[in-house]
Amino acid sequence: MNRPEPTHPTARPRAQAWLRNFRSAGSLYLAVSAGAVIGSVLRALVSLASLAMFGPGFPWGTLFVNVVGSFVIGFYSTLTGPDGRLLAGSRARQFVMAGICGGFTTFSTFSLETLRLAQSGHWPMAGLNVIISVITWLFAVWLGHMFATRLNRLGGI
């Protein structure tokens, strides 16, 4: 059976370009989603472990995941950036930074835990949570960036 010719000479290339763009976007979304699953499961495990170890008095698990996530995103983004030591494609960068780090860290949980501390009358703990969190997150992302910058300057591979 003969296939009919497209009615317009550019119809087939346009359809192929659309399909190529759709596949590219779809694979990016799948990569970010897979990373988010990994990060979210890790966050849940850290939260359970911190509750078992320290109890519910202070949100240590949330502080920990946000500090570690800040370090990782600062380190990885610098290490794989344009001047970085490692070559990583945009899909791999998004898998780690938007997926894993985005799923692992949590501003919403931090906000809720701070609100609950304040609502229960623990204003000093709520304030301490905000101050410690913001300072350690910024320090961690800076530290990760600095480590990767130093690593990028090393000779060799």
MOUR-V957553 format. One record per pair of residues at least 4 apart in sequence whose C-alpha atoms are under 8 Angstrom apart, sorted by the first residue. I is the first residue (numbers start at 0). J is the second residue. Records with the same first field share a line. If there is no record, write none. Layout:
I->J, J
This chain:
5->10, 11
6->10
9->13
10->14
11->15
12->16
13->17
14->18
15->19
16->20
17->21
18->22
19->23
20->24
21->25
22->26
23->27
24->28
25->29
26->30
27->31, 90, 93, 94
28->32
29->33
30->34, 90, 91, 93, 94, 98
31->35, 93, 94, 95, 97, 98, 99
32->36, 94, 98
33->37, 94, 98, 99
34->38, 94, 95, 97, 98, 99, 100, 102
35->39, 94, 97, 98, 99, 100, 101, 102, 103
36->40, 98, 99, 102
37->41, 98, 99, 102, 103
38->42, 98, 99, 100, 101, 102, 103, 104
39->43, 99, 102, 103
40->44, 103
41->45, 103
42->46, 64, 102, 103, 104
43->47
44->48
45->49, 60, 64
46->50, 60, 61
47->51, 60
48->52, 60
49->53, 54, 59, 60
50->54, 55, 60
53->59
57->124
58->62, 109, 112, 128
59->63
60->64
61->65, 104, 105, 108, 109
62->66, 109, 132
63->67
64->68, 103, 104, 105
65->69, 103, 104, 105, 106, 132, 136
66->70, 132, 135, 136, 139, 140
67->71, 139
68->72, 100, 103, 104
69->73, 100, 104, 136, 137, 139, 140, 143
70->74, 136, 139, 140, 141, 142, 143, 144
71->75, 100, 140, 143
72->76, 95, 96, 100, 140, 143
73->77, 139, 140, 141, 142, 143, 144
74->78, 140, 142, 143, 144, 145, 146, 147
75->79, 96, 143, 144, 147
76->80, 92, 96, 144
77->82, 83, 144, 147, 148
78->82, 83, 84, 85, 144, 147, 148, 150, 151
79->83, 84, 85, 86, 87, 92
80->85, 86
82->151
83->147, 148, 151
84->150, 151, 152, 156
87->91, 92
88->92
89->93
90->94
91->95
92->96, 97
93->97, 98
94->98, 99
95->99, 100
96->100, 101
97->101, 102
98->102
99->103
100->104
101->105
105->109
106->110
107->111
108->112
109->113
110->114
111->115
112->116
113->117, 125, 126, 128, 129
114->118, 125
115->119
116->120, 121, 122, 124, 125
117->121, 122, 124, 125
121->125
122->126
123->127
124->128
125->129
126->130
127->131
128->132
129->133
130->134
131->135
132->136
133->137
134->138
135->139
136->140
137->141
138->142
139->143
140->144
141->145
142->146
143->147
144->148
145->149
146->150
147->151
148->152
149->153
